[in-house]
């Protein structure tokens, strides 16, 4: 990252109507990440008449989502500071915008901080994610929120969202303890038009969460309890409104010096799965918030996940290893063909090496296998699909 000073500008006579004046100099930080590499994947659906798919592709953002951002802050007196952060997300291989073509899809917030703590408004990562400034789950595994398909949050945990219209409060840190509270009036305004949602009303997908982090010495522990107030425009099981979702996540790490160990677990209930019949512009309403959600085909599901891993310095770089397990099933048993049940287990290994303070190379191999009984997305077939991936790339930060 580097700091760039925006010089004081004289605006006397600007646009022919403005009175003489000046914009005072302000320091802002321009920063970013460009992450690009190759990904090989082998996906075996384990279904009759469906061939396994092998794919080699250029992939943006395997370790860290490619982005650029602008942030800054100003002391306004009495111990108060006002700041902002605008962070874009893009695909480095194509240059296209991510996050439903939002200009600042990763984060767009303004905040006020002081002795009372910090309060922020805008679009930001949820507490029950590893995203952005306030996502608390990035330290649950050595793979964080990176390398999809590895033992990271999005492959085994649910949640991991970013939310519009969000307010977050963060307390001051006392004796290593920091608490958080968060509320979103409408998680995704991109779906408001097709679904007729109204911000802050029952028709919108709303979100609230409480979280805490305790960090002293080598110990780093995090707990998050969050809930999704699903829109009353969503219904399952023959037209009844789906109950609100709940997740409870607890975990952390301990650095032994020679290696750092990670352990975490999550319980979830009434999370929603993508429905193949939902139009593309409405997909976020039936968002899986988990890569295994498609098996439930528009239904709510519940279950738990456990992750464990470690990383250690090796040959001047860092080696990573983790294992994960998920067990999930329908949250409601009214399906005449029986409940869908899923178990997932897998492992991943990786290595990163710094070429400089701002540039590193990486390689990751991951494998997971699912055991699915009465798959609701495939006419209730039983099958054991599997996915193997290998990533290699380079990441540059500025």
N, C-alpha and C positions, 0 to 999 in steps of 0.2 A: 504494500500500500504506500501511497505517497500523499503528502499534503500539498494542496495547491491553493494559494491565496488569490482570491478574487479582488482585483484592485478597486479602489474607490472610483466610482464613475460620476462624472458631472452630467447632470441631466437638464441643465438650463436650456430651455427652449425645445426640449425633446418633443417630437411629434407635433410641434407647433403650438401646443396648448398648455404644456406643463410649465409651471413656474420654476425659476432657477432653484437648484437644490443638488443634493448628492446622496448617493447610497453608500453608507459606510462600509469599509472593508470587512469582510467576514471570512473566517477560515472554514473550509469544508474539506472533507476527505473523499477522494475518488478511489475506489477499490474494486477488486474483482477476481474472478477465477476463470481460467480456460482449461478445461479438462477434456481430453480427447484420446481415444484409443480404439482397440479392436476387441470384439466380443464374439466368441464362438458358443453356440448353444445347441444342445441335443434334447429335444422334447419328445417323449414317448407317451402318448395318450392311453396306451394299453386298452384300446377299443377295437373291436372287429371292423375291418375295412378302413381304418384310419392309420395311415403310415406315420412313422416317426419323422420328425422334421429336424434337419440339420441346417444351421444358418451361421454364416460368418458375415459380420456387419461392422461398419464404423459406428462407434458409440460415443455420444457426448455425456459427460457428467457421471461417469461410473463411480469415481471416488467422491467427488464434490460437484454438485450441480453447477454448470457453467453460468456465470452471472457477471453483472457489473452493478455497482451501487454508489450512492452518494449519501454521506451522513455528516452531520455537524451539530454543534451545540453552542448555546450562548448563556453566560451568567447574567441573570436579570436582577440580582441583588437579594439581600436577606437570605442568603444561602440556597437560593433556588436556581435551577438550571433548566432551560428549555432546549430540547433537541429534536432532531428528525432523522429518519432513515428511509431511503427509497431504494429498493433492491429489485433489479430485473432478473428474470431467468430466461435463458435461450439455449438452443441447440447449436453447439459449436460446429457440428458437421454440416448444417444447412443454413445457419444464421437466423432461423425462424424463432419467433417468440414462443415461450411456453406458457403454461397455466391459463389455458383458454384465451391466448393472445392478449393477456393483460400486460400493460407496459411495465408495471412494477408488481409482478405476480408473487414474488417470494416474500416481500415485505413492503409495507407502506404505512409508516406510523409517525406520530408526533408524541413526545413525552414530556413530563414535568417531573423533576427529581429534586430531592432535598433531604432534610433530616427525617422526614416522615417516610421516606422510601421513594418509590417511583410509580407513576401511573401513566399508562400509554393508551393511545387510541388509534384504530385503523385496522389494516389487514396484517395478520401476523400468524406465526405458528401456534398451534394449541399447546397447552401445557402437556397434554398426553401425546406428545410427538418429540422428535429430535430436531424440529425445524426452527430456524430463525433465532431471535434473541431470547424467547421465553420457552421454547421447547425443552423439556427436562429429561427426555429419555435417550438422548444421544450417547450417554455413558453406560448403557445397559449391556453392551457387547463391544468387543474390540472393533467390530465392523460398523458400529454406529448406525447411521441411516444410509450407508453407502452400499454399492455393489448388490443390486437387486438379485435375489436368488440365493445370496449368501445368508449366514445366520445374522441377520440384521433386523431392525424393527419391522419393516414393511413386509417381510416374508413370514414372520411368525406372530407378531403382535398385531392387534387391530388399532385403529386410531391413526396417528401420523398425518393429521390434516393441517391445512392452513385455513384460516377463517376470516371472512370479511366482517366489517362492523363490530369489531372486538374491543373490549376494554380489559386491560390487565393491570393488576396492582401487585407490586413486589415490595416486601418489607425491607428495612435495613437488615444487614447481617449481624447477628448477635451470637457470640461464642460458636461461630461456625454454622449457625442455623439461619436459613432464609425461607420465608413462606410466600406463597403466591395465591392469587385468586383471579379468575378470568370468566368473562361472559361475552358471548356473541349474540347479537340481536338477529342475525341472518347470516348463516355461514357462507352461502354462495349466491350472490346476487345474479350470477350468470344464468341461473335457472328460474328467476322470478317471472319473467315474461311468459314462458310456456306454461308455467304451473299456477300463475296467479297468486304468488306469495306476497305477503306484506311484512316488511321488516318489523320485528318486535311482536308480531302476532302469531297465533297458533298455526297459521298457514306456512310459516317459515321454519326451516331447520335451525334450531337454536342450540347453544352449547354452553355449559358452565363447568368449571373445574376448580378444585383446590389442590395445591401441590406444596411440597417442602423438599428442601435440599439440606443435607448436613455434611459438611466437609471440614475435617480436622486432621491435619497431618496426612497420612497415607490413605485414610478412609474417606470415601465419597459415596453417600447414600441418598437415594431419591425415592419419594412416594408421591403418587398422583391418583386422585379419585376424580373421575369426570363423567358427565352424562350428556347424551344427545337427545334433545327434545325434538323428536321427528315431526315433520310437518303433518298436519291432519289431512293434507292432500295425498299422503301415502297410505295405502291400505294393503293388507295381506290377508291370506286365509279367508277368501270369500267376501272381502269388503270391509272387515273390521279394521279400525285404526291400530297400527303397531304400537306397542308399548315403548316408552322411552328406554334408551340404552344406558348401560352402566359399565364402566371399566374401572378396575383397581389394579394398579401397577406398582410393584416394589422391587428395588434392586440397587445395584451399585458396584463398586470396585474397591480393591485394596492393592496398593502398590508395595510389593515386597522388595523393591530395588532391582533384584535380578529378573523379576517378572511381575506383571500386573494381572490379577485375577478378577473375573467378572461373574456375577450371578444375579439373575432376575427372574421374575415371574409375573404373569398377568391373568386376571380373571375377567371375562367379558360376558355380557348378557344382552340380548335383543339388538345386536348389531345387524346391519342390513347388508344384503348381497345384491349384486347387479342382476337385473332382470333383462334377459336377451330381447324382450319385446319393447323395452323402453327406448324411446327415440334418443338419438345421439345428443341433442341439446338438453335432454333431461337426465342424462346419465348421473350427474352429480347428486341428484336427489336420491337415487338408489345406490349410493356409493358403497363399495365393498369395505373400504377402509382396511382391507386385508387382501392379500393375493390369493387366498383360498376361497373367497366369498362367492365366486361364480358357481361353485358346486351347489349352492343353495338356491340359485335361480329366483331372486326376488324375495326370499324369505328372511326372517330374522333368525339369527343363530347365536349360540352361547357355547362357552367352553373355557379352556385355560391354555397357557403356553409357559414353557420353561426354557431359559437360555443360560448357557454357561460357556466361558471361554477364558483365554489368556493372551497376552502379548508380551514380547520380550525383545530386547536388543540383540541382534544377530548380525555379525559381519558388517558392522557399520550402519545397518538399517534396522527395520523392525519387522519381526515375524508375528503373524496373527493366526489364532486357531479358535474355533467355536463350534458348539453343537447345539441343536435346538429340537424341541418337541412341542407339538400342538395337538390338542384333542378338542373337537367341536362337533356340535349336533344341532338339529332344529330346536329353536326355542319354544316351538308349539308342536304338539303331536297330532293335530287334526288331519294331517295328510292321510288320505285313504290308503295310499301305497306305502305308508310307513315313514318314519323319520330318516332323513339323511344324516349319516354319521361320517366323520372324517378324522383320521389321524395323520400327522405329518412328522417325519423325522429327517434330519439332515446334518451336514457338517460342511465347514468351509475352512480353507487355509489361504493365507495371503502373505505378501511381503511388500514393503515399501522402502525405498532408498532415496535419500535426499541428495540431489545433484548440487544444490545450492540452498540458500536460506529460503528461497521462494519457489524452487522447482524440485519436483520429485517424480520418480517413475514407480510403477506398481504392477503387481500381477496377483490374481486371485483365482482360485478354483473352488467351485461349490457344487454340491449335489444334495437334492432332497427327493424324497419319495412319499407319495400320498397313498393311503388306503381309504377308498371311498365306498361306502355302502349306500345303495339307493340314491345315486347321484341325481338330484332334481333337475339338473341342467341337461341330462342325457337319458331321458325316459327311465330314470331310476335304475340305470345300470350299475353293477358293482365292478370296480376296476381299480388298478393300482398304477396311476400315472407317475412319471418321474421326470426330473429336469436336471441336466448337468450343464454347467456354464464355466467358461474360462475367460477372464478379462486380462488385458494388458494395456497400459497406456501411460501417458505423461500428463502431469498437472502443473500449471504455472499460476501463481498468485501475484497480484500486484496491488 
